[in-house]
Amino acid sequence: MANKYKTLQEKEKQRRRKKKNLYIQKTLDFSNGKLYIQSLRNNLILSLTDINGNVIRNSSTGTTGAKGYKKRLLANKVKLINRMLFYIKRIGIKQLHLIFKGFGKDRELICRNIKKTQLSIESIYDYASIPHNGCRLTKKRRL
């Protein structure tokens, strides 16, 4: 009995998600957007916003089905980038502003994949915080 109730709740959630996605597809009609790329050591987080900064969609390498160490792998990051670019095309965005945060190696990979599509890159910002001395670092782990 409890399993049926749980599945009914899940069906209701899926129905609401579909309605929400249809609403987003109908109401959004713009050609510019910002893509925030937070590149961490173990993860890659992408957030798509409109020009005003309202989040349209965000995803990370965990949404591709990878967990733990597999989130670092290049194949999962490429899959994530391609999914986001497909969504951007489907919405109708033609011009992107790229905003990078963090020190990951994924910057060139993302730029290459965007160049393969017909999206034009309007600007590239880099908000990586580089310490000029400052606070003492934490003690390094010994393995």
C-alpha positions as CSV (number, residue, x, y, z in Angstrom):
1,M,0.0,0.0,0.0
2,A,2.8,2.4,0.9
3,N,4.6,1.8,-2.4
4,K,1.5,2.7,-4.5
5,Y,1.1,6.0,-2.6
6,K,4.8,6.8,-3.2
7,T,4.5,6.1,-6.9
8,L,1.4,8.3,-7.1
9,Q,3.3,11.2,-5.5
10,E,6.2,10.7,-8.0
11,K,3.7,10.7,-10.9
12,E,2.3,14.0,-9.6
13,K,5.7,15.5,-9.3
14,Q,6.6,14.5,-12.9
15,R,3.3,16.0,-14.1
16,R,4.1,19.3,-12.4
17,R,7.6,19.3,-13.9
18,K,6.3,18.8,-17.4
19,K,3.8,21.7,-16.9
20,K,6.6,23.9,-15.6
21,N,8.9,23.1,-18.6
22,L,6.1,23.8,-21.0
23,Y,5.5,27.2,-19.3
24,I,9.2,28.0,-19.5
25,Q,9.4,27.1,-23.2
26,K,6.3,29.2,-24.1
27,T,7.1,32.3,-22.0
28,L,10.8,32.8,-22.7
29,D,11.5,34.6,-25.9
30,F,14.9,36.2,-25.9
31,S,18.2,36.0,-27.7
32,N,20.8,36.9,-25.0
33,G,21.8,34.9,-22.0
34,K,24.6,34.4,-19.4
35,L,26.2,31.1,-18.8
36,Y,27.9,30.9,-15.3
37,I,30.6,28.2,-15.2
38,Q,31.8,27.2,-11.8
39,S,34.7,24.8,-12.3
40,L,35.8,23.0,-9.2
41,R,38.4,20.3,-8.8
42,N,35.8,17.5,-8.6
43,N,32.8,19.0,-10.2
44,L,31.5,21.3,-12.9
45,I,28.4,23.5,-12.3
46,L,26.6,25.4,-15.1
47,S,23.9,28.0,-14.6
48,L,22.0,29.6,-17.4
49,T,20.5,33.0,-16.7
50,D,18.8,35.7,-18.7
51,I,20.4,39.1,-19.0
52,N,18.8,40.3,-15.7
53,G,20.3,37.4,-13.8
54,N,17.1,35.2,-13.3
55,V,18.2,31.6,-13.4
56,I,16.6,29.6,-16.2
57,R,18.4,26.3,-15.7
58,N,21.3,24.9,-13.7
59,S,23.0,21.6,-13.7
60,S,26.2,19.8,-12.6
61,T,28.1,16.7,-13.5
62,G,26.0,14.8,-10.9
63,T,22.9,15.3,-13.1
64,T,24.6,13.2,-15.8
65,G,24.4,10.1,-13.5
66,A,28.0,10.3,-12.3
67,K,28.9,10.0,-8.6
68,G,32.1,10.5,-6.7
69,Y,35.3,10.1,-8.7
70,K,33.4,9.7,-12.0
71,K,32.3,13.4,-11.9
72,R,35.9,14.3,-12.7
73,L,36.0,12.4,-15.9
74,L,36.1,14.3,-19.2
75,A,33.4,12.3,-20.8
76,N,30.8,13.3,-18.1
77,K,31.8,17.0,-18.4
78,V,31.4,16.9,-22.2
79,K,28.0,15.2,-21.8
80,L,26.9,18.0,-19.4
81,I,28.1,20.8,-21.7
82,N,26.4,19.3,-24.7
83,R,23.1,18.9,-22.7
84,M,23.3,22.6,-21.7
85,L,24.1,23.7,-25.2
86,F,21.2,21.7,-26.6
87,Y,18.8,23.4,-24.1
88,I,20.2,26.8,-25.0
89,K,19.5,26.2,-28.7
90,R,16.0,24.8,-27.9
91,I,15.1,28.0,-26.0
92,G,16.4,30.2,-28.8
93,I,19.4,32.0,-27.3
94,K,21.9,33.0,-29.9
95,Q,24.3,35.2,-28.0
96,L,26.1,34.2,-24.8
97,H,28.1,35.9,-22.1
98,L,30.4,33.4,-20.4
99,I,31.3,33.9,-16.8
100,F,34.0,31.6,-15.3
101,K,34.5,31.0,-11.6
102,G,37.2,28.7,-10.2
103,F,40.4,27.1,-11.4
104,G,39.3,24.0,-13.2
105,K,40.8,22.8,-16.5
106,D,37.4,22.9,-18.3
107,R,37.6,26.4,-19.7
108,E,39.1,25.5,-23.1
109,L,36.8,22.5,-23.4
110,I,33.7,24.6,-22.9
111,C,34.9,27.3,-25.3
112,R,35.7,24.7,-28.0
113,N,32.2,23.1,-27.7
114,I,30.5,26.4,-27.9
115,K,32.5,27.3,-31.0
116,K,31.2,24.1,-32.7
117,T,27.7,25.3,-32.3
118,Q,26.4,28.5,-34.0
119,L,26.2,30.5,-30.8
120,S,28.2,33.7,-30.6
121,I,30.2,34.5,-27.5
122,E,29.6,38.2,-26.7
123,S,32.0,38.4,-23.7
124,I,34.1,36.2,-21.4
125,Y,34.5,37.2,-17.7
126,D,36.8,35.5,-15.2
127,Y,36.1,35.8,-11.5
128,A,38.8,33.5,-10.2
129,S,40.1,34.8,-6.8
130,I,43.8,34.7,-6.7
131,P,45.3,35.3,-3.2
132,H,48.1,37.8,-3.0
133,N,49.6,36.3,0.2
134,G,46.8,36.7,2.7
135,C,45.6,34.0,5.1
136,R,47.7,31.0,5.9
137,L,46.7,27.9,4.0
138,T,45.4,24.8,5.7
139,K,47.8,22.0,6.5
140,K,48.3,19.6,3.5
141,R,47.2,16.0,3.8
142,R,49.8,13.3,3.9
143,L,48.9,10.1,2.2
